[in-house]
Amino acid sequence: MTRLVVLGAGGMLGRALVKRLAQYEPLRGTRAEVDVTDVAALQTFIPEGSTVINAAAYTNVDDAESHEPAALAINAEAVAHIAHTVKAKHGRLIHISTDYVFDGDATRPYAEDAPRSPESAYGRSKLAGEEVVQEILPKSGVIVRTAWLYGYPGKNFPGTILRASREREVFDVVTDQVGQPTWTGDVAAMVECLVDSEISHGIFHATNSGEASWYDFARAVFREAGLDDNRIRPVTSDAFPRPAPRPTYSVLGHSAWEHHGFPAPRPWEEALAEAWEKELHHVLEGDV
């Protein structure tokens, strides 16, 4: 059986990965277990010949605008340390990246090999991470981009509006940002396909299929929760100025999965229904 390491195991996606890959008895690299910026700590923690999933990241998109060096330290410099360690240990790296490496100006889904041109400091830091993986591990580094993640427990859009629904009557949600709501449980399942395969390098997009605006997503979440979706009101992004620019269009293509014989990701609506049944209902129950 493949020796498996999950870095960032304490995060929302990291917990989903550990749960999905429990049969591998993965080494859980939370912040308490290993500092990904410490080369010596990584060399001690990562076993010889292992598959390492790197879900550790600086994810505060707005904060990164004024703290770009801090974002680069985790999203690029630490990734280089991880990649060098994996190379020295003769292993394989599955590195989690993001839709923010693209400019968000497209009108059709971004292919895996589409030109990367990030608009934000966070996106630049994640692009730098992708580049070091490709440079250091050209034959043993897999990049997995995801977007619009939600899961339980964790800080995410459905959880935020569901908790707020206890106290607020109406919500203004933007209609002019379009992407793919993506359940962490499905991302973990897609990563499992890669873990089980002999694929050693390449780029994959791990998002649910279809597309929606944040407004569409919010209304769907309310419907799953049995709440009145008319409480969600459409607005444009101008109503919510933020430090970091948000991609207008964050839909990712999935041709790499089909090319390698894997099933295409399922629609986001199906994933949301299962996520509600298995996880998200706990939010309204107050089990935070």
Residue pairs with C-beta under 8 A, 6 or more apart in sequence:
1 24
2 24
2 50
2 51
2 195
3 24
3 27
3 47
3 49
3 50
3 51
4 21
4 24
4 25
4 26
4 27
4 50
4 51
4 53
4 195
5 26
5 27
5 29
5 45
5 46
5 47
5 50
5 51
5 52
5 53
6 14
6 17
6 18
6 21
6 26
6 27
6 28
6 29
6 53
6 55
7 14
7 29
7 34
7 36
7 52
7 53
7 54
7 55
7 56
7 82
8 14
8 29
8 30
8 36
8 54
8 55
8 56
8 57
8 96
9 15
9 17
9 18
9 26
9 28
9 29
9 30
9 33
9 55
10 28
10 30
10 31
10 32
11 55
11 56
11 57
11 59
11 154
12 149
12 151
12 153
12 154
12 155
12 156
12 184
13 55
13 96
13 146
13 149
13 151
13 184
13 187
13 188
14 30
14 55
14 56
15 151
15 153
15 154
15 184
16 151
16 184
16 185
16 187
16 188
17 26
17 53
17 55
17 187
17 188
17 191
18 26
18 28
19 188
20 185
20 188
20 189
20 191
20 192
21 188
21 191
21 192
21 195
24 195
26 53
27 33
27 45
27 46
27 47
27 50
29 36
29 45
29 56
33 45
34 41
34 42
34 45
35 41
36 42
36 54
36 56
36 74
36 78
36 81
36 82
37 73
37 74
37 77
37 78
37 81
38 81
39 81
39 84
39 85
42 81
42 82
42 85
43 85
43 88
43 89
46 52
46 82
46 85
46 86
46 89
46 91
47 89
48 89
48 90
48 91
49 89
49 90
49 91
50 86
50 89
50 91
50 92
51 91
51 92
51 93
51 94
51 195
52 82
52 86
52 91
52 92
52 93
52 94
53 94
53 96
53 191
53 195
54 79
54 82
54 93
54 94
54 95
54 96
55 96
56 74
56 78
57 74
57 75
57 96
57 126
58 64
58 70
58 71
58 73
58 74
58 75
58 122
58 125
59 122
60 122
61 100
61 120
61 122
61 244
62 242
62 243
62 244
63 243
64 70
64 71
64 120
64 121
64 122
64 125
64 244
65 120
65 121
65 122
65 243
65 244
66 243
67 121
68 121
68 124
68 125
71 121
71 122
71 125
72 124
72 125
72 128
74 125
75 122
75 125
75 126
75 128
75 129
76 125
76 126
76 128
76 129
76 131
76 132
79 95
79 128
79 129
79 132
79 133
80 132
80 136
82 93
82 95
83 93
83 95
83 132
83 133
83 136
83 137
83 141
84 136
86 92
86 93
86 137
86 140
86 141
87 136
87 137
87 140
91 140
92 140
92 141
92 142
92 200
93 133
93 137
93 140
93 141
93 142
94 142
94 144
94 191
94 194
94 195
95 129
95 130
95 133
95 141
95 142
95 143
95 144
96 144
96 145
96 146
97 126
97 129
97 130
97 143
97 144
97 145
97 146
98 122
98 123
98 126
98 145
98 146
98 147
99 110
99 145
99 146
99 147
99 148
99 179
99 207
99 247
99 250
99 252
100 118
100 119
100 120
100 122
100 123
100 126
100 147
100 247
101 116
101 118
101 123
101 126
101 127
101 130
101 145
102 110
102 114
102 116
102 117
102 118
102 123
102 247
102 250
103 117
103 118
103 119
103 247
104 119
104 245
104 246
104 247
104 248
104 249
104 250
105 247
105 248
105 249
106 114
106 249
106 251
107 249
108 251
109 251
109 252
109 253
109 254
110 205
110 251
110 252
110 253
111 253
111 255
112 145
112 202
112 203
112 204
112 205
112 253
112 255
112 256
113 203
116 127
116 130
118 124
118 126
118 127
119 245
119 247
120 244
120 245
121 244
122 244
130 143
133 141
133 143
134 141
134 143
137 201
138 201
139 200
139 201
140 200
140 201
141 201
142 194
142 199
142 200
142 201
142 202
142 203
142 204
143 202
143 203
143 204
144 187
144 190
144 191
144 194
144 203
144 204
144 205
144 206
145 203
145 204
145 205
145 206
145 207
145 252
146 182
146 187
146 205
146 206
146 207
147 179
147 180
147 182
147 207
147 250
147 252
148 157
148 179
148 180
148 181
148 182
148 207
148 217
148 250
149 156
149 182
149 183
149 184
149 187
150 156
150 157
150 158
150 159
150 181
150 182
150 183
150 184
150 275
150 280
151 183
151 184
151 185
151 275
151 279
152 159
152 275
152 279
152 280
152 282
152 283
153 159
153 282
153 288
154 184
157 181
157 214
157 217
157 218
157 221
158 217
158 221
158 272
158 275
158 280
158 283
159 280
159 283
161 171
161 173
161 218
161 221
161 222
162 221
162 225
162 280
162 283
162 284
163 283
163 288
164 171
165 171
165 222
165 225
165 227
165 231
165 284
166 284
169 231
170 231
170 232
170 233
171 218
171 231
171 232
171 233
172 233
172 234
172 235
172 239
172 240
173 214
173 215
173 217
173 218
173 232
173 233
173 234
173 235
174 213
174 214
174 215
174 234
174 235
174 236
174 237
174 239
174 240
175 213
175 214
175 215
175 216
175 234
175 235
175 236
176 213
176 236
176 237
176 248
177 213
177 214
177 237
177 246
177 247
177 248
177 250
178 211
178 212
178 213
178 248
178 249
178 250
178 251
179 207
179 211
179 212
179 247
179 249
179 250
179 251
180 207
180 208
180 209
180 210
180 211
180 212
180 250
180 251
180 252
180 268
181 208
181 212
181 217
181 220
181 268
181 271
181 272
182 206
182 207
182 208
182 268
182 271
183 208
183 268
183 271
183 272
183 274
183 275
185 271
185 274
185 275
185 278
185 279
186 206
186 208
186 265
186 266
186 271
187 206
187 207
190 204
190 206
190 257
190 262
190 265
191 206
193 257
193 262
194 204
197 260
199 260
202 256
203 256
204 256
204 257
205 252
205 253
205 254
205 256
205 257
206 265
207 252
207 254
207 265
208 265
208 266
208 267
208 268
208 270
208 271
209 254
209 264
209 265
209 266
209 267
209 268
210 267
210 268
210 269
211 251
212 220
212 268
215 232
215 234
217 268
218 229
218 232
219 229
219 232
220 229
220 269
220 272
221 272
221 276
221 280
222 228
222 229
222 231
222 232
223 229
224 272
224 273
224 276
224 280
225 276
225 280
225 281
225 284
237 246
254 264
254 265
257 263
257 264
257 265
258 264
282 288
